[in-house]
Amino acid sequence: TGATRWVGQHLLRMAGTSERRLIAVLMLTAASLAAFMKPIAAAAVLLPTTMGIARQARIHPSRLLMPLAFGALLGGTTTLLTTANIIVSSTLSQDGLKPFGLFEFLPIGLPLVISGTLLMIWLAPKTLPARDVAGEIARMQRLRRELAQVYNLREGTTEVIVQAGSSMAGQTLLQSGWGRKLGLTVLGISHAGRFLTAPDRDTKVQEGDILLLEGTPSSEQMERYGLAFTFEADLFSSLASEEVPLVEVTLTPRSELVGRTLREIRFRELYGLQALS
């Protein structure tokens, strides 16, 4: 927003692009705000500003976000207005003692803010990680594509639409027996534009729903159960997206899962995961 850019520009003018000066300015600004509001709110207010400053100063966001969090936490120790301080003050009042005043925490809280800021200025550049967020996202996207290609996941999936009058409509996955009758696994259901991954057996299927299946039903099954193939939804792309992680796992030699079927261990119900290959 305009306010975020304005604050970010003023902080950059004060601190320049020096990482240590930016840490100091951000921590003190967060502490000042947290003295009169909840620390989490102070951090949230400055979060967009911090990200903008990191981009303009060409500093990894991870090296500024942790100092921002500590600044907000330390600022909360300076006045009565944070949750922990209010609780202890209320306890005194309930016991008939004089509660703490608004700034009675300041003589201890302010030195904590100053010393914490100085410590962070010294330690942060040496210890905080320089994480490339954009690079991490790109790497994860590449790994998802590689896994899908290695296991030929797209080739083993089918999309079908539940037609009007289908015997599968209005029933849960357990009642309709997709696995028992058709030998298929329902990987996801698209209903009214929303895609549900790894639905449990109590999920109800409605007319017009599009199902992403592992396996391909025969033409006889399609006709008998009122289903039709569709290629428009491209649900597989949603199955391997940022919202739905695609991972490769290996069982250890002594795993209790070795030698048991997915149905026997109730894999989907227990772990909330769907085995694709």
Secondary structure per residue as TSV (DSSP state, phi and psi in degrees):
chain	resnum	aa	ss	phi	psi
A	1	T	-	360.0	170.8
A	2	G	H	-63.5	-38.3
A	3	A	H	-64.4	-40.7
A	4	T	H	-61.9	-45.2
A	5	R	H	-64.2	-39.6
A	6	W	H	-62.6	-46.3
A	7	V	H	-63.3	-44.4
A	8	G	H	-60.8	-41.1
A	9	Q	H	-64.9	-40.6
A	10	H	H	-67.2	-39.5
A	11	L	H	-66.4	-37.6
A	12	L	H	-66.0	-36.5
A	13	R	H	-64.4	-37.4
A	14	M	H	-71.1	-41.5
A	15	A	H	-105.3	-17.2
A	16	G	T	71.4	-152.5
A	17	T	T	-104.0	10.4
A	18	S	-	-70.5	126.8
A	19	E	H	-62.5	-42.5
A	20	R	H	-65.4	-42.1
A	21	R	H	-67.2	-37.4
A	22	L	H	-65.4	-39.2
A	23	I	H	-60.1	-45.6
A	24	A	H	-62.7	-47.6
A	25	V	H	-64.8	-43.7
A	26	L	H	-65.0	-42.3
A	27	M	H	-65.2	-43.8
A	28	L	H	-69.1	-36.6
A	29	T	H	-65.7	-44.3
A	30	A	H	-63.9	-40.0
A	31	A	H	-64.5	-39.2
A	32	S	H	-63.6	-42.6
A	33	L	H	-68.1	-41.2
A	34	A	H	-68.5	-16.8
A	35	A	T	-68.6	-21.5
A	36	F	T	-126.0	7.4
A	37	M	S	-150.2	172.9
A	38	K	-	-64.0	140.6
A	39	P	H	-54.8	-38.4
A	40	I	H	-65.1	-35.2
A	41	A	H	-69.8	-40.0
A	42	A	H	-62.1	-42.9
A	43	A	H	-65.4	-39.9
A	44	A	H	-65.2	-38.2
A	45	V	H	-63.3	-39.7
A	46	L	H	-90.8	-6.0
A	47	L	H	-61.3	-50.1
A	48	P	H	-62.0	-37.8
A	49	T	H	-61.8	-43.3
A	50	T	H	-63.2	-42.4
A	51	M	H	-63.6	-40.1
A	52	G	H	-64.8	-41.5
A	53	I	H	-63.1	-40.8
A	54	A	H	-60.9	-40.7
A	55	R	H	-66.2	-45.3
A	56	Q	H	-68.9	-36.3
A	57	A	H	-87.3	-2.8
A	58	R	T	56.7	47.5
A	59	I	-	-117.3	140.4
A	60	H	-	-61.0	129.7
A	61	P	T	-54.6	-33.6
A	62	S	H	-61.5	-23.1
A	63	R	H	-84.6	-8.0
A	64	L	H	-113.9	-25.8
A	65	L	H	-70.6	-38.8
A	66	M	H	-67.2	-44.2
A	67	P	H	-58.0	-36.9
A	68	L	H	-60.3	-44.8
A	69	A	H	-63.8	-44.4
A	70	F	H	-65.6	-37.8
A	71	G	H	-60.6	-43.2
A	72	A	H	-65.3	-42.0
A	73	L	H	-64.5	-44.2
A	74	L	H	-67.0	-36.9
A	75	G	H	-62.2	-29.7
A	76	G	T	-67.9	-12.9
A	77	T	T	-86.8	-4.1
A	78	T	S	-91.5	-19.5
A	79	T	S	-135.9	177.4
A	80	L	T	-76.3	-12.9
A	81	L	T	-83.0	6.6
A	82	T	S	-99.0	160.6
A	83	T	H	-58.5	-48.9
A	84	A	H	-62.8	-41.8
A	85	N	H	-67.0	-37.8
A	86	I	H	-64.3	-39.5
A	87	I	H	-63.6	-47.6
A	88	V	H	-68.1	-33.8
A	89	S	H	-68.0	-39.4
A	90	S	H	-65.4	-34.6
A	91	T	H	-63.2	-41.8
A	92	L	H	-60.9	-43.9
A	93	S	H	-63.6	-40.0
A	94	Q	H	-66.0	-28.7
A	95	D	T	-89.7	10.8
A	96	G	T	80.9	14.0
A	97	L	S	-102.2	162.8
A	98	K	-	-71.1	125.1
A	99	P	-	-72.2	165.3
A	100	F	-	-69.2	146.9
A	101	G	-	-83.9	173.1
A	102	L	T	-58.8	-42.3
A	103	F	T	-110.7	16.7
A	104	E	T	-69.3	-19.2
A	105	F	T	-82.2	-13.8
A	106	L	H	-61.3	-41.5
A	107	P	H	-59.9	-27.0
A	108	I	H	-97.2	-40.4
A	109	G	H	-65.7	-39.7
A	110	L	H	-63.9	-47.0
A	111	P	H	-59.5	-32.8
A	112	L	H	-64.6	-41.7
A	113	V	H	-62.7	-46.8
A	114	I	H	-65.3	-49.0
A	115	S	H	-66.1	-38.0
A	116	G	H	-64.5	-38.9
A	117	T	H	-65.8	-44.2
A	118	L	H	-63.0	-40.3
A	119	L	H	-64.9	-41.8
A	120	M	H	-66.7	-38.3
A	121	I	H	-60.0	-37.3
A	122	W	H	-79.0	-42.7
A	123	L	H	-86.2	-39.2
A	124	A	H	-55.1	-49.9
A	125	P	H	-61.1	-22.6
A	126	K	H	-91.3	-27.6
A	127	T	H	-116.1	-27.4
A	128	L	S	-72.8	142.4
A	129	P	-	-73.0	150.5
A	130	A	-	-105.1	82.3
A	131	R	-	-86.8	129.6
A	132	D	-	-90.5	96.2
A	133	V	H	-61.1	-47.0
A	134	A	H	-61.8	-40.6
A	135	G	H	-65.2	-38.7
A	136	E	H	-64.1	-42.4
A	137	I	H	-62.9	-44.0
A	138	A	H	-63.6	-39.1
A	139	R	H	-65.1	-41.7
A	140	M	H	-65.3	-40.1
A	141	Q	H	-62.9	-40.4
A	142	R	H	-65.9	-40.7
A	143	L	H	-64.9	-38.4
A	144	R	H	-62.8	-43.5
A	145	R	H	-63.4	-41.0
A	146	E	H	-65.7	-40.9
A	147	L	H	-63.8	-43.1
A	148	A	H	-61.7	-36.5
A	149	Q	H	-74.7	-42.0
A	150	V	H	-60.7	-42.1
A	151	Y	T	-95.2	5.2
A	152	N	T	49.7	46.3
A	153	L	T	-66.5	-38.4
A	154	R	G	-65.0	-35.8
A	155	E	G	-67.5	-25.2
A	156	G	G	-93.5	7.7
A	157	T	E	-116.1	154.2
A	158	T	E	-137.6	145.4
A	159	E	E	-111.7	127.8
A	160	V	E	-129.5	151.4
A	161	I	E	-110.0	138.1
A	162	V	E	-84.4	112.4
A	163	Q	-	-80.0	163.6
A	164	A	T	-60.7	132.8
A	165	G	T	85.5	1.7
A	166	S	-	-63.0	141.5
A	167	S	T	-70.7	-14.4
A	168	M	T	-83.4	-19.5
A	169	A	T	-71.9	141.7
A	170	G	T	82.3	5.1
A	171	Q	E	-119.1	154.6
A	172	T	E	-76.3	166.3
A	173	L	H	-61.0	-34.4
A	174	L	H	-68.8	-45.4
A	175	Q	H	-64.9	-41.2
A	176	S	H	-79.2	-18.7
A	177	G	T	65.4	51.1
A	178	W	H	-59.4	-39.4
A	179	G	H	-80.3	-40.5
A	180	R	H	-71.6	-43.9
A	181	K	H	-88.0	-41.6
A	182	L	H	-104.3	-13.1
A	183	G	-	69.7	31.2
A	184	L	-	-118.9	156.2
A	185	T	E	-114.6	126.9
A	186	V	E	-84.8	111.1
A	187	L	E	-85.0	-29.5
A	188	G	E	-167.3	159.5
A	189	I	E	-131.8	129.6
A	190	S	E	-102.2	116.2
A	191	H	E	-129.1	120.4
A	192	A	T	53.8	39.2
A	193	G	T	85.0	-3.1
A	194	R	E	-107.7	135.0
A	195	F	E	-105.5	121.2
A	196	L	E	-104.7	120.8
A	197	T	E	-94.4	150.5
A	198	A	S	45.6	57.0
A	199	P	-	-64.8	145.1
A	200	D	-	-82.7	175.6
A	201	R	T	-69.4	-15.1
A	202	D	T	-91.9	2.7
A	203	T	-	-71.8	130.5
A	204	K	E	-92.3	137.5
A	205	V	E	-97.6	134.5
A	206	Q	-	-116.4	161.3
A	207	E	T	-59.8	136.8
A	208	G	T	89.7	-9.4
A	209	D	-	-67.7	145.7
A	210	I	E	-109.0	126.6
A	211	L	E	-110.5	135.6
A	212	L	E	-95.3	117.2
A	213	L	E	-112.9	146.4
A	214	E	E	-94.4	111.8
A	215	G	S	111.8	172.5
A	216	T	-	-129.9	120.0
A	217	P	-	-71.4	152.1
A	218	S	-	-75.3	163.7
A	219	S	H	-62.2	-33.5
A	220	E	H	-65.6	-42.5
A	221	Q	H	-65.8	-39.4
A	222	M	H	-60.3	-43.7
A	223	E	H	-71.2	-40.6
A	224	R	H	-66.0	-38.4
A	225	Y	T	-102.4	8.2
A	226	G	T	69.3	47.6
A	227	L	E	-116.9	159.9
A	228	A	E	-146.8	141.7
A	229	F	E	-69.6	147.5
A	230	T	-	-142.2	147.8
A	231	F	-	-128.3	12.2
A	232	E	S	-90.1	-30.5
A	233	A	S	-76.0	-32.6
A	234	D	-	51.1	55.5
A	235	L	H	-69.5	-22.0
A	236	F	H	-60.5	-35.4
A	237	S	H	-62.0	-33.6
A	238	S	H	-74.4	-28.2
A	239	L	H	-67.6	-33.4
A	240	A	T	-116.5	70.4
A	241	S	S	-126.3	-177.4
A	242	E	S	-63.7	-33.2
A	243	E	S	-76.8	-23.6
A	244	V	S	-122.3	96.4
A	245	P	-	-63.8	141.9
A	246	L	-	-115.7	116.2
A	247	V	-	-130.1	159.9
A	248	E	-	-115.3	126.5
A	249	V	-	-124.8	155.6
A	250	T	-	-126.5	133.7
A	251	L	-	-77.8	139.3
A	252	T	-	-74.8	157.5
A	253	P	T	-56.2	-33.5
A	254	R	T	-103.3	19.5
A	255	S	-	-62.7	139.7
A	256	E	T	-70.5	-9.3
A	257	L	T	-85.2	-16.8
A	258	V	T	-62.9	132.7
A	259	G	T	84.6	3.5
A	260	R	-	-117.0	149.9
A	261	T	-	-81.6	162.3
A	262	L	T	-61.7	-34.3
A	263	R	T	-68.9	-39.2
A	264	E	T	-63.6	-38.3
A	265	I	T	-91.2	-0.3
A	266	R	T	51.3	55.2
A	267	F	H	-56.9	-49.5
A	268	R	H	-67.6	-42.1
A	269	E	H	-67.2	-39.3
A	270	L	H	-77.8	-40.4
A	271	Y	H	-108.5	-9.2
A	272	G	S	65.5	27.7
A	273	L	-	-123.2	159.8
A	274	Q	-	-123.9	122.1
A	275	A	-	-78.3	124.1
A	276	L	-	-99.5	-27.6
A	277	S	-	-160.3	360.0
